Amino acid sequence: MNYFAHALPFLDRPYFAAATGIPDWLTVCDRQVRLRSKHASPFLEDDDPITVAIAGGIIQHLRDDARFHATRAFAETSLELTVLARDALAGERGFRPS
């Protein structure tokens, strides 16, 4: 659902829409990978419009996340879900339960 939420406003631009999922896809493949705008920004000036669309989609995702993760609703919901998960996992007491 997260991928679709990022892509929904851009479904008329398929490469851009698909690229909004790239930051999360990379994290699924390797939790250590953190894509930043500085990695994609140089490609906004590329001659290839597909490359520009992909870079733009990546940057859009990062902007969306920065805005969303700064909201009170996100913080409250994350805390509530963390507590529920922690309480369901025997022995887990930290803020980031397995």
Biopython code that builds the backbone (N, CA, C, O; Angstrom):
import numpy as np
from Bio.PDB.StructureBuilder import StructureBuilder

atoms = [
    (1, "MET", "N", (0.814, -1.193, 0.000)),
    (1, "MET", "CA", (0.000, 0.000, 0.000)),
    (1, "MET", "C", (0.864, 1.266, 0.000)),
    (1, "MET", "O", (0.512, 2.265, -0.627)),
    (2, "ASN", "N", (1.993, 1.214, 0.706)),
    (2, "ASN", "CA", (2.885, 2.365, 0.756)),
    (2, "ASN", "C", (3.375, 2.745, -0.641)),
    (2, "ASN", "O", (3.418, 3.924, -0.994)),
    (3, "TYR", "N", (3.743, 1.737, -1.429)),
    (3, "TYR", "CA", (4.225, 2.018, -2.788)),
    (3, "TYR", "C", (3.138, 2.709, -3.602)),
    (3, "TYR", "O", (3.399, 3.680, -4.312)),
    (4, "PHE", "N", (1.928, 2.201, -3.491)),
    (4, "PHE", "CA", (0.815, 2.768, -4.245)),
    (4, "PHE", "C", (0.506, 4.190, -3.787)),
    (4, "PHE", "O", (0.210, 5.057, -4.609)),
    (5, "ALA", "N", (0.572, 4.430, -2.490)),
    (5, "ALA", "CA", (0.293, 5.770, -1.961)),
    (5, "ALA", "C", (1.299, 6.791, -2.509)),
    (5, "ALA", "O", (0.930, 7.920, -2.831)),
    (6, "HIS", "N", (2.553, 6.393, -2.609)),
    (6, "HIS", "CA", (3.564, 7.292, -3.174)),
    (6, "HIS", "C", (3.311, 7.526, -4.668)),
    (6, "HIS", "O", (3.497, 8.638, -5.162)),
    (7, "ALA", "N", (2.893, 6.497, -5.374)),
    (7, "ALA", "CA", (2.761, 6.559, -6.834)),
    (7, "ALA", "C", (1.444, 7.165, -7.305)),
    (7, "ALA", "O", (1.379, 7.732, -8.396)),
    (8, "LEU", "N", (0.406, 7.053, -6.502)),
    (8, "LEU", "CA", (-0.953, 7.420, -6.928)),
    (8, "LEU", "C", (-1.076, 8.768, -7.644)),
    (8, "LEU", "O", (-1.737, 8.831, -8.681)),
    (9, "PRO", "N", (-0.476, 9.838, -7.145)),
    (9, "PRO", "CA", (-0.636, 11.125, -7.841)),
    (9, "PRO", "C", (0.058, 11.193, -9.207)),
    (9, "PRO", "O", (-0.141, 12.142, -9.965)),
    (10, "PHE", "N", (0.869, 10.183, -9.510)),
    (10, "PHE", "CA", (1.703, 10.251, -10.713)),
    (10, "PHE", "C", (1.445, 9.106, -11.683)),
    (10, "PHE", "O", (2.311, 8.786, -12.497)),
    (11, "LEU", "N", (0.290, 8.493, -11.614)),
    (11, "LEU", "CA", (0.021, 7.340, -12.465)),
    (11, "LEU", "C", (0.018, 7.684, -13.951)),
    (11, "LEU", "O", (0.139, 6.795, -14.794)),
    (12, "ASP", "N", (-0.118, 8.953, -14.273)),
    (12, "ASP", "CA", (-0.053, 9.379, -15.674)),
    (12, "ASP", "C", (1.393, 9.504, -16.163)),
    (12, "ASP", "O", (1.637, 9.778, -17.338)),
    (13, "ARG", "N", (2.351, 9.300, -15.246)),
    (13, "ARG", "CA", (3.784, 9.349, -15.560)),
    (13, "ARG", "C", (4.410, 8.038, -15.055)),
    (13, "ARG", "O", (4.986, 8.019, -13.967)),
    (14, "PRO", "N", (4.307, 6.954, -15.819)),
    (14, "PRO", "CA", (4.645, 5.626, -15.305)),
    (14, "PRO", "C", (6.060, 5.458, -14.754)),
    (14, "PRO", "O", (6.231, 4.816, -13.718)),
    (15, "TYR", "N", (7.063, 6.004, -15.401)),
    (15, "TYR", "CA", (8.426, 5.846, -14.885)),
    (15, "TYR", "C", (8.594, 6.597, -13.565)),
    (15, "TYR", "O", (9.203, 6.084, -12.626)),
    (16, "PHE", "N", (8.061, 7.795, -13.499)),
    (16, "PHE", "CA", (8.114, 8.588, -12.274)),
    (16, "PHE", "C", (7.367, 7.853, -11.164)),
    (16, "PHE", "O", (7.877, 7.716, -10.052)),
    (17, "ALA", "N", (6.151, 7.380, -11.469)),
    (17, "ALA", "CA", (5.335, 6.673, -10.476)),
    (17, "ALA", "C", (6.052, 5.435, -9.956)),
    (17, "ALA", "O", (6.108, 5.207, -8.747)),
    (18, "ALA", "N", (6.599, 4.637, -10.865)),
    (18, "ALA", "CA", (7.306, 3.425, -10.442)),
    (18, "ALA", "C", (8.528, 3.771, -9.593)),
    (18, "ALA", "O", (8.834, 3.075, -8.624)),
    (19, "ALA", "N", (9.214, 4.830, -9.952)),
    (19, "ALA", "CA", (10.436, 5.210, -9.236)),
    (19, "ALA", "C", (10.158, 5.703, -7.824)),
    (19, "ALA", "O", (11.063, 5.704, -6.990)),
    (20, "THR", "N", (8.928, 6.121, -7.534)),
    (20, "THR", "CA", (8.626, 6.534, -6.157)),
    (20, "THR", "C", (8.758, 5.365, -5.186)),
    (20, "THR", "O", (8.841, 5.582, -3.977)),
    (21, "GLY", "N", (8.780, 4.154, -5.680)),
    (21, "GLY", "CA", (8.954, 2.992, -4.808)),
    (21, "GLY", "C", (10.397, 2.584, -4.584)),
    (21, "GLY", "O", (10.676, 1.783, -3.691)),
    (22, "ILE", "N", (11.310, 3.110, -5.364)),
    (22, "ILE", "CA", (12.702, 2.653, -5.320)),
    (22, "ILE", "C", (13.352, 2.776, -3.940)),
    (22, "ILE", "O", (14.011, 1.828, -3.513)),
    (23, "PRO", "N", (13.203, 3.888, -3.221)),
    (23, "PRO", "CA", (13.853, 3.944, -1.904)),
    (23, "PRO", "C", (13.413, 2.812, -0.975)),
    (23, "PRO", "O", (14.238, 2.243, -0.260)),
    (24, "ASP", "N", (12.136, 2.485, -0.980)),
    (24, "ASP", "CA", (11.651, 1.395, -0.130)),
    (24, "ASP", "C", (12.078, 0.035, -0.665)),
    (24, "ASP", "O", (12.407, -0.860, 0.113)),
    (25, "TRP", "N", (12.076, -0.128, -1.979)),
    (25, "TRP", "CA", (12.511, -1.411, -2.558)),
    (25, "TRP", "C", (13.949, -1.707, -2.169)),
    (25, "TRP", "O", (14.283, -2.839, -1.819)),
    (26, "LEU", "N", (14.798, -0.695, -2.231)),
    (26, "LEU", "CA", (16.206, -0.903, -1.874)),
    (26, "LEU", "C", (16.348, -1.306, -0.407)),
    (26, "LEU", "O", (17.182, -2.145, -0.068)),
    (27, "THR", "N", (15.541, -0.713, 0.452)),
    (27, "THR", "CA", (15.581, -1.059, 1.870)),
    (27, "THR", "C", (15.106, -2.490, 2.099)),
    (27, "THR", "O", (15.617, -3.178, 2.982)),
    (28, "VAL", "N", (14.136, -2.940, 1.313)),
    (28, "VAL", "CA", (13.670, -4.323, 1.418)),
    (28, "VAL", "C", (14.802, -5.277, 1.036)),
    (28, "VAL", "O", (14.979, -6.322, 1.663)),
    (29, "CYS", "N", (15.561, -4.914, 0.013)),
    (29, "CYS", "CA", (16.680, -5.758, -0.436)),
    (29, "CYS", "C", (17.833, -5.752, 0.553)),
    (29, "CYS", "O", (18.481, -6.778, 0.762)),
    (30, "ASP", "N", (18.090, -4.606, 1.159)),
    (30, "ASP", "CA", (19.209, -4.475, 2.095)),
    (30, "ASP", "C", (18.875, -3.367, 3.089)),
    (30, "ASP", "O", (18.834, -2.195, 2.716)),
    (31, "ARG", "N", (18.641, -3.719, 4.333)),
    (31, "ARG", "CA", (18.227, -2.755, 5.362)),
    (31, "ARG", "C", (19.270, -1.653, 5.589)),
    (31, "ARG", "O", (18.948, -0.603, 6.144)),
    (32, "GLN", "N", (20.500, -1.885, 5.166)),
    (32, "GLN", "CA", (21.563, -0.896, 5.353)),
    (32, "GLN", "C", (21.557, 0.196, 4.283)),
    (32, "GLN", "O", (22.175, 1.245, 4.466)),
    (33, "VAL", "N", (20.869, -0.043, 3.178)),
    (33, "VAL", "CA", (20.872, 0.911, 2.064)),
    (33, "VAL", "C", (19.952, 2.085, 2.398)),
    (33, "VAL", "O", (18.788, 1.898, 2.755)),
    (34, "ARG", "N", (20.485, 3.274, 2.278)),
    (34, "ARG", "CA", (19.704, 4.496, 2.496)),
    (34, "ARG", "C", (19.944, 5.420, 1.309)),
    (34, "ARG", "O", (21.008, 6.025, 1.180)),
    (35, "LEU", "N", (18.961, 5.516, 0.465)),
    (35, "LEU", "CA", (19.046, 6.386, -0.709)),
    (35, "LEU", "C", (18.712, 7.807, -0.281)),
    (35, "LEU", "O", (17.737, 8.029, 0.437)),
    (36, "ARG", "N", (19.502, 8.752, -0.709)),
    (36, "ARG", "CA", (19.310, 10.170, -0.366)),
    (36, "ARG", "C", (19.110, 10.979, -1.643)),
    (36, "ARG", "O", (19.491, 10.552, -2.733)),
    (37, "SER", "N", (18.509, 12.145, -1.488)),
    (37, "SER", "CA", (18.280, 13.026, -2.642)),
    (37, "SER", "C", (19.580, 13.360, -3.361)),
    (37, "SER", "O", (19.602, 13.480, -4.586)),
    (38, "LYS", "N", (20.654, 13.509, -2.608)),
    (38, "LYS", "CA", (21.933, 13.854, -3.231)),
    (38, "LYS", "C", (22.401, 12.768, -4.199)),
    (38, "LYS", "O", (23.192, 13.047, -5.100)),
    (39, "HIS", "N", (21.929, 11.546, -4.026)),
    (39, "HIS", "CA", (22.292, 10.468, -4.941)),
    (39, "HIS", "C", (21.519, 10.574, -6.259)),
    (39, "HIS", "O", (22.040, 10.222, -7.317)),
    (40, "ALA", "N", (20.292, 11.051, -6.193)),
    (40, "ALA", "CA", (19.435, 11.112, -7.386)),
    (40, "ALA", "C", (19.477, 12.469, -8.085)),
    (40, "ALA", "O", (19.289, 12.544, -9.299)),
    (41, "SER", "N", (19.718, 13.528, -7.341)),
    (41, "SER", "CA", (19.656, 14.887, -7.902)),
    (41, "SER", "C", (20.499, 15.110, -9.152)),
    (41, "SER", "O", (20.025, 15.772, -10.075)),
    (42, "PRO", "N", (21.722, 14.593, -9.230)),
    (42, "PRO", "CA", (22.514, 14.824, -10.443)),
    (42, "PRO", "C", (21.844, 14.301, -11.720)),
    (42, "PRO", "O", (22.117, 14.794, -12.815)),
    (43, "PHE", "N", (20.977, 13.312, -11.577)),
    (43, "PHE", "CA", (20.335, 12.714, -12.743)),
    (43, "PHE", "C", (19.124, 13.516, -13.242)),
    (43, "PHE", "O", (18.553, 13.192, -14.283)),
    (44, "LEU", "N", (18.734, 14.558, -12.502)),
    (44, "LEU", "CA", (17.632, 15.416, -12.948)),
    (44, "LEU", "C", (18.009, 16.223, -14.180)),
    (44, "LEU", "O", (17.138, 16.739, -14.879)),
    (45, "GLU", "N", (19.298, 16.332, -14.445)),
    (45, "GLU", "CA", (19.800, 17.090, -15.596)),
    (45, "GLU", "C", (20.199, 16.189, -16.760)),
    (45, "GLU", "O", (20.784, 16.664, -17.733)),
    (46, "ASP", "N", (19.895, 14.910, -16.676)),
    (46, "ASP", "CA", (20.281, 13.955, -17.711)),
    (46, "ASP", "C", (19.539, 14.238, -19.017)),
    (46, "ASP", "O", (18.451, 14.812, -19.007)),
    (47, "ASP", "N", (20.121, 13.842, -20.118)),
    (47, "ASP", "CA", (19.489, 14.015, -21.432)),
    (47, "ASP", "C", (18.354, 13.026, -21.675)),
    (47, "ASP", "O", (17.477, 13.269, -22.504)),
    (48, "ASP", "N", (18.377, 11.926, -20.957)),
    (48, "ASP", "CA", (17.364, 10.888, -21.133)),
    (48, "ASP", "C", (16.149, 11.182, -20.245)),
    (48, "ASP", "O", (16.287, 11.210, -19.022)),
    (49, "PRO", "N", (14.969, 11.400, -20.824)),
    (49, "PRO", "CA", (13.786, 11.724, -20.023)),
    (49, "PRO", "C", (13.382, 10.610, -19.059)),
    (49, "PRO", "O", (12.783, 10.883, -18.018)),
    (50, "ILE", "N", (13.699, 9.377, -19.388)),
    (50, "ILE", "CA", (13.374, 8.278, -18.468)),
    (50, "ILE", "C", (14.256, 8.360, -17.225)),
    (50, "ILE", "O", (13.779, 8.156, -16.108)),
    (51, "THR", "N", (15.526, 8.655, -17.413)),
    (51, "THR", "CA", (16.442, 8.824, -16.286)),
    (51, "THR", "C", (15.981, 9.977, -15.403)),
    (51, "THR", "O", (16.007, 9.871, -14.177)),
    (52, "VAL", "N", (15.561, 11.071, -16.020)),
    (52, "VAL", "CA", (15.060, 12.229, -15.270)),
    (52, "VAL", "C", (13.808, 11.847, -14.484)),
    (52, "VAL", "O", (13.663, 12.239, -13.326)),
    (53, "ALA", "N", (12.908, 11.093, -15.097)),
    (53, "ALA", "CA", (11.676, 10.671, -14.418)),
    (53, "ALA", "C", (11.993, 9.772, -13.229)),
    (53, "ALA", "O", (11.387, 9.908, -12.166)),
    (54, "ILE", "N", (12.933, 8.861, -13.403)),
    (54, "ILE", "CA", (13.295, 7.961, -12.308)),
    (54, "ILE", "C", (13.919, 8.742, -11.158)),
    (54, "ILE", "O", (13.560, 8.525, -10.001)),
    (55, "ALA", "N", (14.837, 9.637, -11.454)),
    (55, "ALA", "CA", (15.441, 10.471, -10.408)),
    (55, "ALA", "C", (14.374, 11.306, -9.710)),
    (55, "ALA", "O", (14.384, 11.435, -8.485)),
    (56, "GLY", "N", (13.460, 11.867, -10.482)),
    (56, "GLY", "CA", (12.384, 12.672, -9.902)),
    (56, "GLY", "C", (11.478, 11.863, -8.995)),
    (56, "GLY", "O", (11.064, 12.348, -7.942)),
    (57, "GLY", "N", (11.164, 10.636, -9.389)),
    (57, "GLY", "CA", (10.328, 9.777, -8.557)),
    (57, "GLY", "C", (10.989, 9.429, -7.242)),
    (57, "GLY", "O", (10.338, 9.397, -6.197)),
    (58, "ILE", "N", (12.281, 9.170, -7.295)),
    (58, "ILE", "CA", (13.032, 8.880, -6.070)),
    (58, "ILE", "C", (12.993, 10.087, -5.134)),
    (58, "ILE", "O", (12.723, 9.950, -3.940)),
    (59, "ILE", "N", (13.262, 11.254, -5.682)),
    (59, "ILE", "CA", (13.265, 12.471, -4.869)),
    (59, "ILE", "C", (11.870, 12.759, -4.314)),
    (59, "ILE", "O", (11.736, 13.194, -3.170)),
    (60, "GLN", "N", (10.844, 12.522, -5.108)),
    (60, "GLN", "CA", (9.470, 12.720, -4.633)),
    (60, "GLN", "C", (9.178, 11.832, -3.427)),
    (60, "GLN", "O", (8.592, 12.282, -2.443)),
    (61, "HIS", "N", (9.588, 10.581, -3.509)),
    (61, "HIS", "CA", (9.382, 9.655, -2.389)),
    (61, "HIS", "C", (10.048, 10.188, -1.122)),
    (61, "HIS", "O", (9.446, 10.188, -0.048)),
    (62, "LEU", "N", (11.278, 10.636, -1.256)),
    (62, "LEU", "CA", (12.018, 11.134, -0.099)),
    (62, "LEU", "C", (11.363, 12.386, 0.481)),
    (62, "LEU", "O", (11.325, 12.558, 1.700)),
    (63, "ARG", "N", (10.853, 13.250, -0.376)),
    (63, "ARG", "CA", (10.124, 14.445, 0.104)),
    (63, "ARG", "C", (8.842, 14.040, 0.818)),
    (63, "ARG", "O", (8.523, 14.565, 1.886)),
    (64, "ASP", "N", (8.104, 13.097, 0.220)),
    (64, "ASP", "CA", (6.874, 12.617, 0.848)),
    (64, "ASP", "C", (7.151, 12.067, 2.239)),
    (64, "ASP", "O", (6.461, 12.401, 3.202)),
    (65, "ASP", "N", (8.180, 11.212, 2.332)),
    (65, "ASP", "CA", (8.510, 10.613, 3.615)),
    (65, "ASP", "C", (8.932, 11.661, 4.639)),
    (65, "ASP", "O", (8.523, 11.592, 5.799)),
    (66, "ALA", "N", (9.735, 12.619, 4.229)),
    (66, "ALA", "CA", (10.183, 13.662, 5.162)),
    (66, "ALA", "C", (8.988, 14.428, 5.720)),
    (66, "ALA", "O", (8.933, 14.725, 6.914)),
    (67, "ARG", "N", (8.047, 14.738, 4.861)),
    (67, "ARG", "CA", (6.851, 15.472, 5.289)),
    (67, "ARG", "C", (5.983, 14.596, 6.203)),
    (67, "ARG", "O", (5.553, 15.038, 7.268)),
    (68, "PHE", "N", (5.734, 13.365, 5.780)),
    (68, "PHE", "CA", (4.853, 12.468, 6.519)),
    (68, "PHE", "C", (5.447, 12.066, 7.866)),
    (68, "PHE", "O", (4.742, 12.045, 8.875)),
    (69, "HIS", "N", (6.738, 11.749, 7.885)),
    (69, "HIS", "CA", (7.361, 11.295, 9.122)),
    (69, "HIS", "C", (7.480, 12.404, 10.153)),
    (69, "HIS", "O", (7.741, 12.128, 11.324)),
    (70, "ALA", "N", (7.295, 13.646, 9.744)),
    (70, "ALA", "CA", (7.356, 14.771, 10.678)),
    (70, "ALA", "C", (5.999, 15.085, 11.307)),
    (70, "ALA", "O", (5.895, 15.995, 12.129)),
    (71, "THR", "N", (4.958, 14.339, 10.928)),
    (71, "THR", "CA", (3.627, 14.644, 11.447)),
    (71, "THR", "C", (3.389, 14.002, 12.810)),
    (71, "THR", "O", (3.981, 12.976, 13.147)),
    (72, "ARG", "N", (2.530, 14.614, 13.562)),
    (72, "ARG", "CA", (2.149, 14.074, 14.871)),
    (72, "ARG", "C", (1.460, 12.721, 14.714)),
    (72, "ARG", "O", (1.699, 11.802, 15.498)),
    (73, "ALA", "N", (0.605, 12.601, 13.698)),
    (73, "ALA", "CA", (-0.110, 11.341, 13.479)),
    (73, "ALA", "C", (0.855, 10.184, 13.264)),
    (73, "ALA", "O", (0.639, 9.090, 13.786)),
    (74, "PHE", "N", (1.908, 10.415, 12.505)),
    (74, "PHE", "CA", (2.897, 9.363, 12.272)),
    (74, "PHE", "C", (3.590, 8.973, 13.575)),
    (74, "PHE", "O", (3.737, 7.787, 13.867)),
    (75, "ALA", "N", (4.012, 9.955, 14.352)),
    (75, "ALA", "CA", (4.713, 9.670, 15.608)),
    (75, "ALA", "C", (3.821, 8.902, 16.570)),
    (75, "ALA", "O", (4.258, 7.925, 17.178)),
    (76, "GLU", "N", (2.580, 9.333, 16.712)),
    (76, "GLU", "CA", (1.666, 8.664, 17.641)),
    (76, "GLU", "C", (1.337, 7.242, 17.188)),
    (76, "GLU", "O", (1.321, 6.315, 17.997)),
    (77, "THR", "N", (1.080, 7.078, 15.908)),
    (77, "THR", "CA", (0.752, 5.750, 15.383)),
    (77, "THR", "C", (1.950, 4.820, 15.476)),
    (77, "THR", "O", (1.798, 3.653, 15.838)),
    (78, "SER", "N", (3.132, 5.316, 15.157)),
    (78, "SER", "CA", (4.346, 4.499, 15.258)),
    (78, "SER", "C", (4.581, 4.037, 16.692)),
    (78, "SER", "O", (4.911, 2.874, 16.930)),
    (79, "LEU", "N", (4.414, 4.936, 17.631)),
    (79, "LEU", "CA", (4.598, 4.576, 19.036)),
    (79, "LEU", "C", (3.585, 3.518, 19.459)),
    (79, "LEU", "O", (3.942, 2.533, 20.106)),
    (80, "GLU", "N", (2.337, 3.722, 19.097)),
    (80, "GLU", "CA", (1.287, 2.763, 19.471)),
    (80, "GLU", "C", (1.563, 1.375, 18.880)),
    (80, "GLU", "O", (1.434, 0.365, 19.571)),
    (81, "LEU", "N", (1.942, 1.332, 17.599)),
    (81, "LEU", "CA", (2.241, 0.048, 16.962)),
    (81, "LEU", "C", (3.489, -0.596, 17.556)),
    (81, "LEU", "O", (3.549, -1.817, 17.700)),
    (82, "THR", "N", (4.481, 0.216, 17.901)),
    (82, "THR", "CA", (5.694, -0.306, 18.529)),
    (82, "THR", "C", (5.366, -0.961, 19.863)),
    (82, "THR", "O", (5.847, -2.057, 20.151)),
    (83, "VAL", "N", (4.561, -0.306, 20.670)),
    (83, "VAL", "CA", (4.183, -0.860, 21.973)),
    (83, "VAL", "C", (3.396, -2.154, 21.790)),
    (83, "VAL", "O", (3.638, -3.125, 22.507)),
    (84, "LEU", "N", (2.457, -2.185, 20.841)),
    (84, "LEU", "CA", (1.692, -3.399, 20.584)),
    (84, "LEU", "C", (2.596, -4.552, 20.141)),
    (84, "LEU", "O", (2.449, -5.678, 20.617)),
    (85, "ALA", "N", (3.524, -4.271, 19.236)),
    (85, "ALA", "CA", (4.438, -5.318, 18.758)),
    (85, "ALA", "C", (5.347, -5.788, 19.890)),
    (85, "ALA", "O", (5.554, -6.988, 20.069)),
    (86, "ARG", "N", (5.878, -4.853, 20.640)),
    (86, "ARG", "CA", (6.774, -5.196, 21.745)),
    (86, "ARG", "C", (6.061, -6.069, 22.776)),
    (86, "ARG", "O", (6.618, -7.054, 23.260)),
    (87, "ASP", "N", (4.827, -5.699, 23.106)),
    (87, "ASP", "CA", (4.071, -6.458, 24.098)),
    (87, "ASP", "C", (3.696, -7.847, 23.600)),
    (87, "ASP", "O", (3.529, -8.768, 24.401)),
    (88, "ALA", "N", (3.562, -8.007, 22.293)),
    (88, "ALA", "CA", (3.225, -9.312, 21.718)),
    (88, "ALA", "C", (4.438, -10.230, 21.632)),
    (88, "ALA", "O", (4.284, -11.446, 21.519)),
    (89, "LEU", "N", (5.650, -9.660, 21.683)),
    (89, "LEU", "CA", (6.879, -10.441, 21.595)),
    (89, "LEU", "C", (7.461, -10.633, 22.991)),
    (89, "LEU", "O", (7.959, -9.687, 23.601)),
    (90, "ALA", "N", (7.397, -11.834, 23.476)),
    (90, "ALA", "CA", (7.876, -12.115, 24.818)),
    (90, "ALA", "C", (9.350, -11.713, 24.964)),
    (90, "ALA", "O", (10.181, -12.051, 24.121)),
    (91, "GLY", "N", (9.653, -11.003, 26.022)),
    (91, "GLY", "CA", (11.032, -10.645, 26.311)),
    (91, "GLY", "C", (11.535, -9.379, 25.657)),
    (91, "GLY", "O", (12.607, -8.892, 26.015)),
    (92, "GLU", "N", (10.798, -8.833, 24.711)),
    (92, "GLU", "CA", (11.214, -7.599, 24.042)),
    (92, "GLU", "C", (10.801, -6.401, 24.884)),
    (92, "GLU", "O", (9.622, -6.254, 25.206)),
    (93, "ARG", "N", (11.754, -5.539, 25.247)),
    (93, "ARG", "CA", (11.413, -4.370, 26.053)),
    (93, "ARG", "C", (11.886, -3.075, 25.416)),
    (93, "ARG", "O", (11.531, -2.004, 25.908)),
    (94, "GLY", "N", (12.658, -3.120, 24.361)),
    (94, "GLY", "CA", (13.193, -1.921, 23.743)),
    (94, "GLY", "C", (12.177, -1.201, 22.888)),
    (94, "GLY", "O", (11.049, -1.661, 22.707)),
    (95, "PHE", "N", (12.595, -0.063, 22.365)),
    (95, "PHE", "CA", (11.709, 0.731, 21.500)),
    (95, "PHE", "C", (11.592, 0.143, 20.103)),
    (95, "PHE", "O", (10.607, 0.405, 19.412)),
    (96, "ARG", "N", (12.568, -0.643, 19.671)),
    (96, "ARG", "CA", (12.540, -1.255, 18.349)),
    (96, "ARG", "C", (12.487, -2.785, 18.475)),
    (96, "ARG", "O", (13.501, -3.467, 18.326)),
    (97, "PRO", "N", (11.288, -3.305, 18.752)),
    (97, "PRO", "CA", (11.177, -4.756, 18.897)),
    (97, "PRO", "C", (11.452, -5.471, 17.584)),
    (97, "PRO", "O", (11.238, -4.929, 16.499)),
    (98, "SER", "N", (11.932, -6.701, 17.711)),
    (98, "SER", "CA", (12.238, -7.500, 16.525)),
    (98, "SER", "C", (11.032, -7.627, 15.621)),
    (98, "SER", "O", (11.111, -8.269, 14.573)),
]
sb = StructureBuilder()
sb.init_structure("model")
sb.init_model(0)
sb.init_chain("A")
sb.init_seg("    ")
for serial, (resi, resn, name, xyz) in enumerate(atoms, 1):
    if name == "N":
        sb.init_residue(resn, " ", resi, " ")
    sb.init_atom(name, np.array(xyz, "f"), 0.0, 1.0, " ", f" {name:<3s}", serial, name[0])
structure = sb.get_structure()
